[in-house]
């Protein structure tokens, strides 16, 4: 039997598409453009949001510069679940067929566990994967490499350029508009300009920092940022190799956060824990220590992990900037994410779902929207502040219903007694089973869940 690190390597570094796709194989991005080069658009960050934005814009015929601080393939700390909303955009980019050819864990159900230890399993029929957020589970190293490789090809084919190992040092703002970036690649300082710069650099994106700082507005709000920690494990009892359940558990001592168990294939399991940062500060808790307690000391989970092994050096923490509505925001909801010359997408725009922690779908949605609002004919002299306002208004109009509902669900989790009643009832009531799945996977159906009458009717009758 393979050791834990070897088994993880089987999944993370030896997955292939045909004879060419190997997650340890470098991606050739071609020559680095000369400093001072001008592009139609610059994209900072090569994750799903950045790869999506660069890919969509290249498909529109734009000359794009995509810069990424890492060298691919690279790991990304995440829960590793990919589903409905993400897959629709992945298909538009031409990646879905390739994705489905690679090994991945097929999610056929979701298990919810309440604070009292009771569980309910809700089936997720295969034909519903297109309409729901839980469908596949696979390492982000694998998923992101597919997207980045696709974007790399599209950008180069449209006359653009891609630079890996590029660290942005300055976002240039002149006359109240972003004009370009300066960064370091292989020890050399390089400067590039474009009518539009897209920030897709995650929760600490330099473009997002520049936009909020220029308008003297906060970027980080701890009440709307989540801390998360994950590890990879093998040998976890009750987890399938290539098909089965993902699990979300609301545990005493972890509330209002939750503990998750997401298989990613070949017996490897993504195990993690998340909590809003203000709650972490209030409870004076460290997530790694809290996860160790759940795995080693809790009566329920210590049995399941008794013969399991953690994959060495797989433990990583990160932050998730939620898209939950702020009280009395200084300008836009969930925060300012654009200005003349710049737009942010994905985590850089604070668009992570505040209940599920899912961010890939909203990253790709915002990337597509940014690519449609930018028009080179109209914006050849610079992306305008009016168009920046249009982007922010349209983005919030599109996402506010689901993000607002998810924020209400996030607050509901704090009521331990209600979660216990709800899951206990759901064991017997099909309607509640469906609702629990909708909480995680169907944005269209979330609206009914938080209404008082629906809750009363479901719990009492």
C-alpha positions as a printed NumPy array, in Angstrom:
array([[  0.   ,   0.   ,   0.   ],
       [  1.299,   3.462,  -0.885],
       [  2.261,   5.87 ,   1.878],
       [  0.087,   8.933,   2.492],
       [  2.404,  11.365,   0.657],
       [  2.719,   8.929,  -2.269],
       [ -1.064,   8.495,  -2.485],
       [ -1.598,  12.241,  -2.463],
       [  1.02 ,  12.583,  -5.166],
       [ -0.926,  10.057,  -7.231],
       [ -3.896,  12.424,  -7.162],
       [ -2.176,  15.785,  -7.118],
       [  0.86 ,  15.306,  -9.34 ],
       [  0.22 ,  12.369, -11.672],
       [ -3.215,  13.121, -13.109],
       [ -3.135,  13.283, -16.888],
       [ -5.374,  14.352, -19.716],
       [ -4.423,  12.108, -22.599],
       [ -0.634,  11.934, -22.816],
       [  0.05 ,  15.612, -22.21 ],
       [ -1.652,  16.745, -18.995],
       [  0.608,  16.229, -16.011],
       [  0.149,  18.489, -12.993],
       [  3.9  ,  18.569, -12.433],
       [  4.585,  19.639, -16.007],
       [  5.58 ,  23.33 , -16.36 ],
       [  3.359,  25.557, -18.47 ],
       [  5.26 ,  27.369, -21.194],
       [  4.095,  30.993, -21.273],
       [  6.463,  32.141, -24.002],
       [  8.731,  35.205, -23.965],
       [  8.367,  37.997, -21.431],
       [  7.26 ,  41.244, -23.121],
       [  9.557,  44.245, -22.964],
       [  9.06 ,  46.683, -20.14 ],
       [  6.9  ,  49.574, -21.28 ],
       [  4.684,  47.405, -23.506],
       [  1.045,  48.442, -23.864],
       [ -1.872,  46.003, -23.724],
       [ -5.647,  46.211, -24.056],
       [ -6.063,  44.76 , -20.569],
       [ -3.838,  43.578, -17.715],
       [ -5.015,  40.788, -15.418],
       [ -3.289,  40.378, -12.049],
       [ -3.658,  36.811, -10.747],
       [ -4.031,  33.477, -12.539],
       [ -6.587,  31.688, -10.358],
       [-10.13 ,  30.95 , -11.613],
       [-11.156,  34.633, -11.605],
       [ -8.01 ,  35.831, -13.359],
       [ -7.784,  32.923, -15.788],
       [-11.485,  33.342, -16.527],
       [-11.21 ,  37.088, -17.123],
       [ -8.124,  36.726, -19.318],
       [ -9.715,  33.864, -21.226],
       [-13.003,  35.653, -21.85 ],
       [-11.202,  38.828, -22.985],
       [ -8.863,  36.914, -25.271],
       [-11.929,  35.235, -26.781],
       [-13.195,  38.77 , -27.49 ],
       [-10.016,  39.454, -29.464],
       [ -8.225,  41.584, -26.864],
       [ -4.479,  41.715, -26.371],
       [ -4.195,  40.674, -22.724],
       [ -1.298,  40.558, -20.282],
       [ -1.864,  37.932, -17.57 ],
       [  0.587,  38.045, -14.65 ],
       [  0.811,  35.455, -11.882],
       [  3.094,  35.503,  -8.847],
       [  3.409,  31.701,  -8.696],
       [  4.903,  29.258, -11.178],
       [  2.43 ,  26.683, -12.444],
       [  1.296,  24.177, -11.503],
       [  0.658,  25.496,  -8.   ],
       [ -1.501,  24.497,  -5.041],
       [ -4.413,  26.613,  -3.791],
       [ -5.831,  26.205,  -0.316],
       [ -9.558,  25.53 ,  -0.637],
       [-12.331,  23.073,   0.169],
       [-11.904,  21.66 ,  -3.367],
       [-15.616,  21.352,  -4.253],
       [-16.602,  22.52 ,  -7.744],
       [-20.132,  22.574,  -9.08 ],
       [-23.076,  24.068, -10.914],
       [-22.339,  27.774, -11.342],
       [-18.63 ,  27.131, -11.875],
       [-19.204,  24.412, -14.452],
       [-21.413,  26.619, -16.611],
       [-18.619,  29.16 , -17.022],
       [-15.969,  26.454, -17.345],
       [-17.972,  25.109, -20.272],
       [-18.055,  28.552, -21.909],
       [-14.271,  28.721, -21.661],
       [-13.993,  25.321, -23.316],
       [-12.547,  23.511, -20.288],
       [-15.437,  21.362, -19.059],
       [-14.828,  18.42 , -21.408],
       [-11.172,  18.33 , -20.401],
       [-12.128,  18.568, -16.725],
       [-14.496,  15.611, -16.97 ],
       [-11.786,  13.502, -18.613],
       [ -9.513,  13.918, -15.615],
       [ -9.944,  11.881, -12.407],
       [-12.336,  13.551,  -9.975],
       [-14.565,  12.629,  -7.055],
       [-18.243,  12.577,  -8.028],
       [-20.445,  14.022,  -5.274],
       [-23.667,  12.011,  -5.091],
       [-24.929,  13.33 ,  -1.743],
       [-24.391,  15.811,   1.063],
       [-24.275,  14.814,   4.724],
       [-25.217,  17.434,   7.316],
       [-24.372,  16.896,  10.962],
       [-25.992,  18.833,  13.817],
       [-24.47 ,  19.915,  17.129],
       [-26.208,  16.979,  18.861],
       [-24.459,  14.509,  16.55 ],
       [-27.445,  13.546,  14.417],
       [-26.916,  13.406,  10.666],
       [-29.008,  13.534,   7.55 ],
       [-27.862,  12.423,   4.109],
       [-29.438,  14.081,   1.099],
       [-28.952,  12.43 ,  -2.294],
       [-27.777,  14.627,  -5.159],
       [-28.845,  13.001,  -8.445],
       [-26.23 ,  13.13 , -11.17 ],
       [-28.579,  14.918, -13.572],
       [-28.826,  17.874, -11.144],
       [-25.115,  18.73 , -11.123],
       [-25.631,  21.525, -13.679],
       [-28.102,  23.338, -11.422],
       [-26.419,  22.869,  -8.07 ],
       [-23.207,  24.004,  -6.472],
       [-22.012,  20.568,  -5.355],
       [-21.106,  18.227,  -8.181],
       [-17.391,  17.442,  -8.28 ],
       [-14.607,  17.485,  -5.761],
       [-11.008,  17.613,  -6.957],
       [ -7.752,  19.271,  -5.869],
       [ -7.472,  22.915,  -6.821],
       [ -4.001,  22.171,  -8.18 ],
       [ -5.737,  20.06 , -10.809],
       [ -8.734,  22.345, -11.465],
       [ -6.788,  25.601, -11.534],
       [ -4.079,  24.155, -13.791],
       [ -6.727,  23.268, -16.379],
       [ -8.11 ,  26.819, -16.3  ],
       [ -4.696,  28.487, -16.358],
       [ -3.421,  26.294, -19.208],
       [ -6.558,  27.117, -21.209],
       [ -6.214,  30.839, -20.513],
       [ -2.496,  30.757, -21.325],
       [ -3.282,  29.303, -24.751],
       [ -6.099,  31.752, -25.488],
       [ -4.083,  34.803, -24.404],
       [ -1.047,  33.84 , -26.498],
       [ -3.199,  33.029, -29.516],
       [ -4.799,  36.498, -29.363],
       [ -1.412,  38.249, -29.362],
       [ -1.126,  38.785, -25.615],
       [  1.426,  37.623, -23.056],
       [  1.57 ,  35.618, -19.834],
       [  4.235,  36.08 , -17.143],
       [  4.633,  33.643, -14.262],
       [  6.756,  34.403, -11.198],
       [  5.714,  38.066, -11.404],
       [  5.193,  40.014,  -8.177],
       [  3.257,  43.267,  -8.472],
       [  5.035,  46.027,  -6.569],
       [  2.958,  49.042,  -7.577],
       [ -0.421,  49.772,  -9.119],
       [ -0.053,  53.107, -10.891],
       [ -2.833,  55.655, -10.382],
       [ -2.677,  58.867, -12.385],
       [ -5.464,  61.428, -12.535],
       [ -7.793,  59.277, -10.416],
       [ -7.426,  56.323, -12.802],
       [ -5.383,  53.127, -12.738],
       [ -2.959,  53.172, -15.68 ],
       [ -0.916,  50.007, -15.221],
       [  1.438,  48.066, -12.971],
       [  5.083,  47.649, -12.089],
       [  6.433,  44.349, -10.837],
       [  9.458,  42.128, -10.411],
       [ 10.237,  39.094, -12.587],
       [ 13.533,  37.225, -12.167],
       [ 14.988,  40.223, -10.348],
       [ 14.063,  42.685, -13.09 ],
       [ 11.621,  45.575, -12.676],
       [  9.007,  45.632, -15.46 ],
       [  6.307,  48.212, -16.176],
       [  3.16 ,  47.708, -18.29 ],
       [  0.164,  49.878, -19.134],
       [ -3.384,  49.258, -20.38 ],
       [ -6.784,  51.001, -20.442],
       [ -7.963,  48.386, -17.901],
       [ -6.308,  46.485, -15.057],
       [ -8.231,  43.602, -13.5  ],
       [ -7.471,  42.584,  -9.929],
       [ -7.757,  38.836,  -9.413],
       [ -5.059,  38.338,  -6.808],
       [ -7.154,  36.88 ,  -3.986],
       [ -8.016,  38.228,  -0.548],
       [ -4.916,  40.454,  -0.433],
       [ -4.929,  41.555,  -4.08 ],
       [ -2.691,  44.59 ,  -4.759],
       [ -5.251,  46.057,  -7.186],
       [ -8.024,  45.808,  -4.594],
       [ -5.731,  47.408,  -2.002],
       [ -4.946,  50.266,  -4.387],
       [ -8.625,  50.893,  -5.193],
       [ -9.81 ,  50.964,  -1.577],
       [ -6.811,  52.986,  -0.374],
       [ -7.267,  55.582,  -3.135],
       [-10.862,  56.119,  -1.986],
       [ -9.918,  56.002,   1.709],
       [-12.23 ,  53.048,   2.297],
       [-11.565,  49.841,   4.264],
       [-10.637,  46.683,   2.402],
       [-10.765,  44.217,   5.298],
       [-13.771,  43.931,   7.603],
       [-13.185,  41.116,  10.102],
       [-16.931,  40.614,  10.532],
       [-16.996,  39.643,   6.85 ],
       [-13.709,  37.752,   6.577],
       [-13.43 ,  34.074,   7.424],
       [-10.388,  32.211,   8.617],
       [-10.051,  28.665,   7.263],
       [ -7.639,  25.78 ,   7.687],
       [ -7.37 ,  22.524,   5.74 ],
       [ -5.32 ,  19.364,   5.63 ],
       [ -5.308,  16.306,   3.352],
       [ -5.856,  12.922,   4.985],
       [ -5.963,   9.293,   3.886],
       [ -7.757,   6.384,   5.527],
       [-10.692,   8.425,   6.895],
       [-13.466,   5.976,   7.763],
       [-16.66 ,   6.246,   5.718],
       [-15.229,   8.06 ,   2.688],
       [-15.434,   6.67 ,  -0.832],
       [-12.551,   6.672,  -3.291],
       [-14.193,   8.191,  -6.366],
       [-17.876,   8.654,  -5.573],
       [-19.864,   9.442,  -2.454],
       [-20.757,  12.179,   0.014],
       [-19.228,  15.448,   1.021],
       [-19.863,  16.278,   4.681],
       [-20.575,  19.484,   6.578],
       [-20.813,  19.302,  10.353],
       [-22.002,  21.94 ,  12.816],
       [-20.208,  20.964,  16.012],
       [-20.342,  22.344,  19.528],
       [-17.134,  24.247,  20.043],
       [-16.889,  25.045,  16.346],
       [-20.155,  26.957,  15.927],
       [-20.82 ,  29.373,  14.296],
       [-18.25 ,  27.847,  11.954],
       [-18.293,  24.319,  10.589],
       [-16.079,  21.306,  10.014],
       [-15.953,  19.671,   6.583],
       [-14.863,  16.363,   5.072],
       [-14.573,  16.497,   1.265],
       [-13.074,  13.473,  -0.551],
       [-11.104,  14.432,  -3.675],
       [-10.414,  10.966,  -5.119],
       [ -8.239,   7.892,  -4.641],
       [ -8.877,   7.809,  -0.897],
       [ -7.546,  11.322,  -0.292],
       [ -9.802,  13.602,   1.749],
       [ -9.804,  17.382,   2.195],
       [-10.517,  18.017,   5.883],
       [-11.016,  21.566,   7.097],
       [-12.583,  24.047,   9.428],
       [-13.713,  27.652,   9.061],
       [-14.955,  30.492,  11.241],
       [-15.583,  34.23 ,  10.874],
       [-12.525,  36.124,  12.113],
       [-14.453,  38.243,  14.634],
       [-15.741,  35.011,  16.21 ],
       [-12.219,  33.587,  16.245],
       [-11.018,  36.678,  18.059],
       [-13.951,  36.554,  20.48 ],
       [-13.381,  32.887,  21.312],
       [ -9.575,  33.29 ,  21.186],
       [ -9.329,  30.187,  19.048],
       [ -6.696,  28.938,  16.618],
       [ -8.201,  26.92 ,  13.79 ],
       [ -5.423,  24.347,  13.561],
       [ -5.748,  23.567,  17.256],
       [ -9.534,  23.445,  16.97 ],
       [ -9.312,  20.988,  14.083],
       [ -6.847,  18.839,  16.036],
       [ -9.392,  18.713,  18.871],
       [-12.225,  17.652,  16.538],
       [-10.121,  14.912,  14.914],
       [ -8.385,  13.561,  18.015],
       [-10.734,  14.161,  20.939],
       [-14.338,  14.541,  19.83 ],
       [-16.215,  11.261,  20.512],
       [-17.716,  11.14 ,  17.033],
       [-14.8  ,  12.005,  14.773],
       [-11.893,  10.54 ,  16.747],
       [-13.225,   7.071,  15.858],
       [-13.343,   7.885,  12.147],
       [ -9.781,   9.234,  12.182],
       [ -8.34 ,   6.511,  14.439],
       [ -6.571,   4.755,  11.562],
       [ -6.22 ,   7.774,   9.284],
       [ -3.007,   9.594,   8.427],
       [ -2.484,  13.247,   7.652],
       [ -0.499,  14.005,   4.517],
       [  2.713,  15.679,   5.62 ],
       [  2.977,  19.423,   5.088],
       [ -0.57 ,  19.622,   3.679],
       [ -1.91 ,  21.858,   6.459],
       [ -2.522,  25.419,   5.274],
       [ -4.56 ,  28.365,   6.487],
       [ -6.05 ,  31.197,   4.446],
       [ -8.739,  33.852,   4.489],
       [-12.055,  34.107,   2.667],
       [-13.472,  37.608,   2.009],
       [-17.216,  37.198,   2.227],
       [-19.711,  38.937,  -0.026],
       [-22.2  ,  39.459,   2.796],
       [-23.818,  42.915,   2.845],
       [-22.153,  45.486,   5.1  ],
       [-24.057,  47.816,   7.393],
       [-23.722,  51.419,   6.225],
       [-21.015,  50.807,   3.594],
       [-19.086,  53.938,   2.571],
       [-20.   ,  53.415,  -1.096],
       [-20.755,  50.087,  -2.762],
       [-21.781,  46.634,  -1.595],
       [-20.145,  44.459,  -0.495],
       [-17.226,  46.888,  -0.795],
       [-15.717,  49.123,  -3.462],
       [-14.321,  46.85 ,  -6.171],
       [-13.745,  49.145,  -9.168],
       [-12.652,  52.619, -10.253],
       [-11.546,  54.339, -13.44 ],
       [ -9.026,  51.99 , -15.052],
       [ -9.682,  48.961, -12.866],
       [-12.11 ,  46.231, -11.814],
       [-11.691,  43.39 ,  -9.324],
       [-13.11 ,  39.88 ,  -9.624],
       [-13.527,  36.882,  -7.325],
       [-11.945,  36.975,  -3.882],
       [-10.313,  40.301,  -4.763],
       [-13.857,  41.699,  -5.01 ],
       [-14.96 ,  40.037,  -1.735],
       [-17.452,  37.667,  -3.373],
       [-17.127,  34.441,  -1.361],
       [-20.458,  32.97 ,  -0.275],
       [-20.77 ,  33.701,   3.48 ],
       [-22.495,  30.406,   4.29 ],
       [-20.837,  27.812,   2.072],
       [-17.426,  29.421,   1.628],
       [-17.693,  28.743,  -2.124],
       [-15.932,  31.303,  -4.272],
       [-15.099,  29.773,  -7.659],
       [-18.552,  30.269,  -9.169],
       [-18.734,  33.947,  -8.234],
       [-15.15 ,  34.468,  -9.383],
       [-15.996,  33.16 , -12.842],
       [-19.299,  35.047, -12.946],
       [-17.575,  38.339, -12.11 ],
       [-14.826,  37.579, -14.645],
       [-17.415,  37.1  , -17.391],
       [-19.243,  40.293, -16.36 ],
       [-16.009,  42.313, -16.36 ],
       [-15.221,  41.077, -19.864],
       [-18.631,  42.179, -21.152],
       [-18.57 ,  45.649, -19.567],
       [-15.117,  46.488, -20.916],
       [-15.353,  47.652, -24.553],
       [-12.058,  48.54 , -26.204],
       [-13.671,  50.946, -28.664],
       [-15.372,  52.869, -25.876],
       [-12.52 ,  52.529, -23.385],
       [ -9.431,  52.799, -25.602],
       [ -8.396,  55.945, -23.697],
       [ -9.141,  54.308, -20.374],
       [-11.871,  52.397, -18.56 ],
       [-14.179,  55.12 , -17.216],
       [-15.439,  55.767, -13.706],
       [-18.995,  55.572, -15.084],
       [-18.332,  52.05 , -16.355],
       [-16.752,  51.167, -12.996],
       [-19.98 ,  52.215, -11.275],
       [-21.979,  50.194, -13.817],
       [-19.895,  47.107, -13.054],
       [-20.307,  47.411,  -9.287],
       [-24.05 ,  48.039,  -9.523],
       [-24.624,  45.136, -11.94 ],
       [-22.463,  42.776,  -9.917],
       [-24.361,  43.474,  -6.713],
       [-27.717,  43.325,  -8.477],
       [-26.779,  39.866,  -9.767],
       [-25.324,  38.459,  -6.551],
       [-27.087,  40.325,  -3.726],
       [-30.072,  37.916,  -3.391],
       [-27.938,  34.827,  -2.845],
       [-25.23 ,  36.595,  -0.787],
       [-27.836,  38.242,   1.451],
       [-29.67 ,  34.948,   1.967],
       [-26.416,  33.137,   2.695],
       [-25.531,  35.773,   5.272],
       [-28.849,  35.124,   7.019],
       [-28.148,  31.388,   6.955],
       [-24.692,  32.036,   8.396],
       [-26.259,  33.864,  11.326],
       [-28.86 ,  31.101,  11.752],
       [-26.098,  28.593,  12.466],
       [-25.367,  30.413,  15.727],
       [-28.687,  29.092,  17.072],
       [-27.579,  25.633,  18.187],
       [-31.043,  24.543,  19.265],
       [-32.567,  25.455,  15.924],
       [-29.936,  23.541,  13.955],
       [-30.551,  20.469,  16.14 ],
       [-34.312,  20.612,  15.625],
       [-33.956,  21.258,  11.941],
       [-31.612,  18.326,  11.255],
       [-33.606,  15.99 ,  13.512],
       [-36.77 ,  16.833,  11.587],
       [-34.94 ,  16.507,   8.28 ],
       [-34.127,  12.862,   9.015],
       [-37.849,  12.15 ,   8.501],
       [-39.088,  14.979,   6.27 ],
       [-38.188,  14.978,   2.587],
       [-39.044,  18.678,   2.284],
       [-36.427,  19.583,   4.863],
       [-33.872,  17.29 ,   3.264],
       [-34.367,  19.183,   0.03 ],
       [-34.025,  22.504,   1.859],
       [-30.728,  21.471,   3.443],
       [-29.326,  20.646,   0.025],
       [-30.605,  23.982,  -1.257],
       [-28.807,  25.777,   1.591],
       [-25.52 ,  24.646,   0.074],
       [-26.135,  23.994,  -3.566],
       [-29.083,  25.86 ,  -5.072],
       [-28.948,  29.651,  -5.017],
       [-32.366,  29.949,  -6.608],
       [-34.032,  28.008,  -3.796],
       [-32.274,  29.627,  -0.836],
       [-34.762,  32.473,  -0.58 ],
       [-37.535,  30.468,   1.032],
       [-35.302,  29.032,   3.732],
       [-34.89 ,  32.117,   5.871],
       [-38.545,  33.206,   5.85 ],
       [-40.139,  32.874,   9.282],
       [-43.352,  31.285,   8.05 ],
       [-41.522,  28.601,   6.08 ],
       [-39.403,  27.774,   9.117],
       [-42.414,  27.57 ,  11.454],
       [-44.403,  25.452,   9.002],
       [-41.478,  23.088,   8.368],
       [-40.541,  22.592,  12.001],
       [-44.006,  22.346,  13.558],
       [-46.132,  20.591,  10.958]])
